[in-house]
């Protein structure tokens, strides 16, 4: 696989207007199915702070929806999309941040187009896995063969390597982040990889040991700081400002990390 260090903005601007409406439909359908599976497993409640973001738009075609949820086991879950598909930009999210009752990695997924198909999928670490080797051995080491196999057997994939050092620092060693043509083979591969990992992640949650009560507040604070920093430091926020303006973009970023939430966090219930 070749490597090209360009930003999302550069790929989008260099390609010119490209209609990716069909890929948006594929990505949304996949994420909707996965969100339904998560809702079947967890007790979730829509946070009122995101109701105003159920549907938003700007002049010229950009639109989106951001839904935030919380519950006894889930600190913050985002099911969202933002798009200007007629011009070639799509971003669809399913991110699930667990409460501190378990130490399973969080589930992070974003699918996009700019206008190439794009996938990010990761098990967001809850600790320094260079020190916490139990977490590494349980959640990351066993995925390495699959990570290598996907890279080796799919020559149509191109790694997406962020130019942001902070973004690169946020990735686990088994994170998948790649671009590919927005065609059937890409959607097939992404669907298989994403659904397999969600099933595996749900099993991790079911099998996890409970974190001692006295350690939960510190873990919850670390989780929120990680989530906020990732949301606020994402260089692709520039695309949000381009389509929706700086004020709306800041509101969207706050929604992604739960800055305006009204529901209690799991350790506060």
N, C-alpha and C positions, 0 to 999 in steps of 0.2 A: 504494500500500500504506500502511495506517495504522501508527502506531507507538504502543506502550504500554509504559512503563517499569515492568515488574513483575518480581519475581524468580520463579524456578521454584517456590519455596515458596508464594508468593502465588497464582500461577495454580492450583497443586494444591489449596490450601486453599479457595479461592473456588469451585472447580468442584464440590467434594463427590465422594463415591465414584462412579467411572465405570469400568466394565469395559473395559479396552483389551487384552484377551487376543489378539484377532485381529490388532491392529496389532503386538503383540510378536512374533507368529509371522511376520508379513511382514518385520519388521526383522531378526529372527534369520536367516531364510532368505537374505536379501540379503547380510548380513555373512558368513554361512557360505560362500556362493558366492565372495565376494571373497577371503576368507581362503584358500580352497582354491587360487585362482588365484595368490595370492602365494606359497603353499607350493610350487606347481609351478615357480615361477621362482627361488626362493632356497633355499639350504641352511639349514634352520632346526632348532633343537633346543629342546625344552621345558625351561625353567629349573626345576630341582627346587624352588626356593623357592615356586613357584606351584602345585605339585601339591596342597597342602593346601587350595587355593582352587578346586579343580575343581568342587566343589559345596558351597555353604554356605547356611544359612537361619537365620531367626529366628522367634520365635513370632508368630503372626498372619498368616503367608503370605509375607513377603518372602523372596526367594531370589536366588541368583546363581551365577556362575562367572567366574573370572579365569584366563586362560592367558597366560603370558609366554614369549616365545621370543627367541632370539638366534642369531647365526650369523656367518660370515665377512664378510658384507656388511651385516648388520642388527644394529644395536646393541641395540635393544629393540623388540619388537612385542607389543602387547596385543590379544587377541581375548576380549571379555568381554561379560557382560550382568548387570545388577542390576535387579530388578523387584519391584513389588507390583501386578501388572497388574489384579487384581480391584478395587483401589482407585483405579487410574488413573495409576500411575507406572511408567515403563520407561526404561532407559538401556542402550544397546548400543554397544560401542566396537570400532573397528578403527583402531589408531594404529600407524604404522610409522616408527621412527626409524632412519635410515641410519647406518652407520659413517662415519668421517671420510675414507674413501678417495675419496669423491665429495662434491660440495657441492650436490647436488640438494636442494630443499626436502623436508622430511619430509612424510609423508602422515598427515593427521589427520581422522578422521571419528567422529562420535557421532550416533546416532539415538535419539529418545526419544518420550515422551508424558508429559504432566502436566496434564490428559489429552489436550490437543491434540497432534497430531503435531508433531514437532520434528526439524530437521536442522541439523547443523554439519558443514561440509566445508571444509578449508583446506589450502593448501600452506605448511607452517610454515617461515618464513624461517630461513636459516642465517647471515645477515649483515644489516647495516644496508643495506637496499635503496635508501635515499636517497643512499648513498655508493657502494654496489656496484651501479651501474647496469647492468652486464653481467647480473647475476642478475635484476634487474627486467625488462630487455628480453627475456630468454629465458623467464622463468617466470611473469611477472605481467601485463605489458603486453598480450601476445597473448590473455589470457583476459578482458580487460575487456569486449569486445563480447558474449561469451557471458553474463557476469555481468549486464550491462544487459538483455539479451534475456530472460533468465529472470525478472528482476524485472518487466519491462514486460508480458510476455505471460501472466502467471499472477496474476490479480487475487485469487485465493483465498489467496495467500501473505501473511503478516504478518511483517515483520522482527522478530527477537528481538534487542533491544539490551540487553546486560548493564548493570546499574547499577554493576558493578565496573569501576573505571578500569583495574585491572591486566588484567582479562580483555579489555577493549577494546584495550589496548595490545598484547596478544599476537596479535591478528588481522592477517592480511595484507590488502592492499587488495582482493583478489579472494575473500576468505572468504565463504562462504554460510552464513548463520545465520538460519533462519526457522521460523515455526510455520504450521500449516495443519490443516484438518480431517483426521482420520485415516481418509480414504476412499480409494477406488481411484485417483482422479486424483492424489492426493498420493503414494501408493506408486509409481505409474507414473513420475511426474516424478522422484522421489528416486532410483528405480532407474536411470533413464536417466542422470541427472547423475552419480551416484556411480560407475557402471560405466565411463562415458566418461572420468571423471577418473582412475580407477585405471589404465585402459589407457594414458592419456597419461603418467601418472607413471612407469609401468614403461618406457615408451619413453624418457623423460628419463633414467632410470637407465642404460639400455642405451647411450645416446649420450653420456654424461657423460665429461668429461676427468678423469683421476686427479689428486687433490690431492697436491702434493709431500709427501714423507714428513715433512719437518721442520715442516710446518704441521698435521699431523694431530692431534697431542696437544692442541693448543690448541683446535682445532675440536671434538674429542670432549669436552673439559671444558665448553665453551660449550653444547654440545648437552645434556649431562646437567643443567647448571644450569637451562637453559630448561625441560626436561622436569619437573624436580623442582618448580620454582617454579609452573608451570602446575597441576600435580597438587595441590600443597599449598595454593595460594591459590584454588582453585575454590570459589566460594560455594555451589555445589550440594552440597558435602560435607555440608552440614547435613541434606540428605535421607538421606544414608547414616547419619548419627548417629541420625536419627529411627527408621530401620528396623532398623539393625543394632547400634547402640550405638557409643560413642566408641572403644573398644579395637579392635573389628573394623574400623571405618571407617579408623583409622590404619593398620591392616595392609593394607587395600585400597588406600589412597593410596600406601603404600610400594611395593606391587606395580605400580601404574600407572607409577611412575618408575624402578623397578628397585632400590629401596633395600635389598632383601634378596637380591638376585641372587647366584648362585654361579658361573654361567658367565662366562668372560672376555669382555671387550669386544673388538670387532674390532681395535683398534689394540694390544691386549695379546697377541694370538695369535701 
